[in-house]
Amino acid sequence: MSEKEKATRDAYGEALLELGKRRSDIVVLDADLSGSTKTVKFAKAFPERFFNIGIAEQDMIGTAAGLALTGKVPFASTFAVFAAGRAWDQIKIAVCYSNTNVKIVATHGGITVGEDGASHQALEDIALMRALPNMTVIVPADAIETTSVINEIADYRGPVYVRLGRAKVSAVMPEDYKFKLGRAYTFHIGKDVNIIAVGIMVDTALKASKILRDEGIDTGVINMSTIKPIDEETLLLTAKSSKIIVTAEEHSIIGGLGGAVCEFLSENYPVPVKRIGIRDAFGCSGSPKELLKLYGLTVEDIVETVKGTLKV
Amino acid sequence: MVGKITDIKTLENIARQIRIHILRMLTEAGSGHTGGSLSATDVAVAIYFSKMRFDPQNPKWRERDRFILSKGHAAPLLYAILAKAGYFQMEMLSTLRKINSPLQGHPCSESLLGVEISTGSLGQGLSVANGIALGLKLDVIPARVYCLLGDGEIQEGQIWEAAMTAAHYKLDNICAVVDNNGLQIDGPVEEVMRVAPLHEKWTAFGWHVIEIDGHNMREILVALDEAENTKGKPTVIIAHTIKGKGVSFFEGKVEYHGIAPTQEELEKALKELGNE
């Protein structure tokens, strides 16, 4: 593990460019945000395979579905709020119901979008995407995982939603890590508590687990990067070893990772679960650091939640 | 591959048969969209049987022409045509809207070969058609993409997003048709939400526009030729049609937008269409 910092969207831009060099069937669409989503790298290298659709996310998704029908592998990118929210019905009908091979890679997920405020912070995109049949939902934890995810989904046939972030994140995954669709990555299984996290919260969970272990609470951390289909085997194993489970995500506690974990465990192996995330609220402007503190998504918040829940 | 039919009388006769199938299917189903299926019949028949190259034995043939039914409510029209073209047995038409049938209430590409993409939520087909057209151009495949739109449907904003995209990328392999029957479920389009002036709107969006009588087979064929020969921009054919066309007591009646014929109405309608 290195402390190298890099935004997942930057890793995406580079991975897409490399993928484009290897495969001529890769095409990319953007909705006037290629500089921010980093698809601009691909656009410059392969202008004939890049389609800027303008500020028209619904049209972008439909166009991507059409390209998929001719055998192309389209990657469609914009901010998560617009991808998952604005174009939800197009994703439902033209992508999921039609089972077209469209990869939606949304950047600027979560509260760490920062200063742009609530209209630009996707806090419900995972819930929206997870509810759609045929959809695979992935939230990589760092740049290493993002690169691996992009390569893996290019080979997978079917609709995929990948959620990336704007802010830089520390490298948490091993350098030689290879993402496997539907497989969680277990850093450590704790005998007292296990924190299941996605995205930037994996790093936060790892830091919290260190503090908790130092205080004698055996705390494990699992990176559940594929939220759908969720890794049921790992969830069961984890639940069996846990007094409590804590989920951590930069998303509403309704319908995201926390929802998915609770749905599975309550039916299969009920253990107490505490969900850390945005508590049914809109975001607001501020620096990412300030916002994480305001919405209770810091290392300290996890530590306190774990201690508080263990006492009960 | 289905042979190209250019004889007007033959095409008119196919259209008459298709209308009969539509009415039978809808009566058997007990629900569905009668008016908008009948208004678009002549144009759709001309596209499939005089213009399109496809192979029902090889439905995913890469070089086939594509047809996107953006107004998915006219599913019975598409199903009757696909059956006639040989994609599946005619007998299957009677399963429309029934449990476990591939003939869903609105077209589902995952359940029926020949349906290119699922539709039914209005406004989405033209974007998909654009994507196919872009993909075909990348692969240098000279196939064409036809997209049937409703005049009420184009109230959806996505249609105009897609209209910009098609013109921006000079998709001259696209031919859209607006089935301009003037009625939508709540009443006349003019009263619910005006879409006119159509010609000027599409022209302003960068399209080549052709206006025709959508029930005149000769005019339809000429327009489809003109669309194919128009280079550098997409073509839209504004087909002036009559909702419920072919059955006198359905024609121009907004009530028959989303209602299936009764058994009695079916018998009367079949007589009018020359089928006892």
Contacts between the chains, C-beta under 8 A, distances in Angstrom:
chain1	res1	chain2	res2	distance
A	27	B	134	8.0
A	27	B	135	7.8
A	27	B	138	7.3
A	48	B	138	7.2
A	49	B	138	7.1
A	51	B	134	6.5
A	51	B	169	7.3
A	53	B	161	7.7
A	53	B	165	5.9
A	54	B	161	7.7
A	54	B	164	6.9
A	54	B	165	7.6
A	54	B	168	7.8
A	56	B	158	7.8
A	56	B	161	3.8
A	56	B	164	7.3
A	56	B	165	7.3
A	58	B	123	7.9
A	58	B	124	7.8
A	58	B	127	7.1
A	58	B	157	7.6
A	58	B	158	4.5
A	58	B	161	6.3
A	59	B	127	4.7
A	59	B	130	7.7
A	59	B	158	5.8
A	59	B	161	3.6
A	59	B	162	5.1
A	59	B	164	7.9
A	59	B	165	5.7
A	60	B	127	7.9
A	61	B	127	7.4
A	62	B	124	5.3
A	62	B	125	7.9
A	62	B	126	7.6
A	62	B	127	2.5
A	62	B	128	4.9
A	62	B	130	7.4
A	62	B	131	6.6
A	62	B	158	7.0
A	62	B	162	6.8
A	63	B	127	5.1
A	63	B	128	7.4
A	63	B	130	5.1
A	63	B	131	4.0
A	63	B	134	6.9
A	63	B	162	7.6
A	63	B	165	6.4
A	64	B	131	6.2
A	65	B	117	6.5
A	65	B	127	7.6
A	65	B	128	5.3
A	65	B	131	5.9
A	66	B	117	7.5
A	66	B	127	6.8
A	66	B	128	4.2
A	66	B	129	6.3
A	66	B	130	6.0
A	66	B	131	2.0
A	66	B	132	4.2
A	66	B	133	7.3
A	66	B	134	7.1
A	66	B	135	6.7
A	67	B	131	4.3
A	67	B	132	7.4
A	67	B	134	5.9
A	67	B	135	4.7
A	68	B	131	7.4
A	69	B	66	7.9
A	69	B	116	6.3
A	69	B	117	6.6
A	69	B	128	7.3
A	69	B	131	7.0
A	69	B	132	5.5
A	69	B	135	7.1
A	70	B	62	7.7
A	70	B	131	7.7
A	70	B	132	5.7
A	70	B	135	2.8
A	70	B	136	6.0
A	70	B	138	7.7
A	70	B	139	6.7
A	71	B	62	7.3
A	71	B	135	7.1
A	71	B	139	7.8
A	72	B	135	5.2
A	72	B	138	7.1
A	74	B	131	7.7
A	89	B	121	5.5
A	89	B	124	7.8
A	90	B	124	5.9
A	90	B	127	7.4
A	90	B	158	7.4
A	92	B	121	7.6
A	93	B	118	5.7
A	93	B	119	7.0
A	93	B	120	7.0
A	93	B	121	4.9
A	93	B	124	5.9
A	94	B	117	6.1
A	94	B	118	7.2
A	94	B	124	5.6
A	94	B	127	7.4
A	94	B	128	5.7
A	97	B	108	7.1
A	97	B	110	7.2
A	97	B	118	4.7
A	98	B	109	4.9
A	98	B	110	6.6
A	98	B	117	5.0
A	98	B	118	4.4
A	99	B	109	7.8
A	99	B	110	5.5
A	100	B	117	7.4
